[in-house]
């Protein structure tokens, strides 16, 4: 489906929005009806993820991140807008195509281990299960499972069932299951939500290694801001729209050592909207209407009315008198 914005950019000779991106969300809207009440979970959200990226999507409960994951995973269909993952148009897929998409294009790691692993199968059998459903031969399945479990540092768990594994081991085996069919994208939904901090670091490092060694695009959806320290780019969602991005880059110091620099940016969406941080709005008492001014290299945002300076206390006279007359 070609949007009006795409048509205008094409007519102007500019490339289509997200033409080279692996994941494209363009003015994405999802509206639910709950007991006669309309809930707008996504309100024109824009998002681009490039091939090979490691991205975290963060936001408070109710921000829309879970709805976005459901759409990207093919479990839900948005109300309006455009969403594409690779060559798959998620707005136009049939039920059969959605099954094929989830089997071939994407892998999943869920917070609840019961959704990731079959309890009566060993780690190897869990990893080979998606391959068996895809029609792979036994030798190919077993070789792939052994390769992935070793890569994830849980090769010693090959013959153990989930009940015999720690939480961190279960999640690393779950990553192996998600990677079994060599998907282009792995979606991880709160993968560290039930783990302690040390184990969380191991699981997140496994996702980083998968991204680095296999080139798999990884999207982590979480409410934990600490996850952002383990990824290249963090996208924050607020009120159903992308509100800010934090990008981490590695720089070399003069002495040759590396250090990571994190920069936070506000997101200007395709409709020209930008969300100002709450602390900025409160500090300058910005609400309702604001004034914009185009400067040489930036845009200024001003309150609708000048701020009233607080009244300063009257200084006491220095000649021994006060407002009621001389001291007595």
Helices and strands as residue ranges (DSSP letters): H 4-11, E 23-34, E 37-49, E 54-58, H 65-72, E 80-85, E 88-89, H 95-104, E 106-109, H 113-116, H 123-133, H 138-151, G 155-157, G 162-164, H 167-179, E 185-189, H 197-214, E 217-222, G 225-230, E 233-238, E 241-252, E 258-266, H 278-284, E 290-294, E 299-303, E 321-322, E 325-326
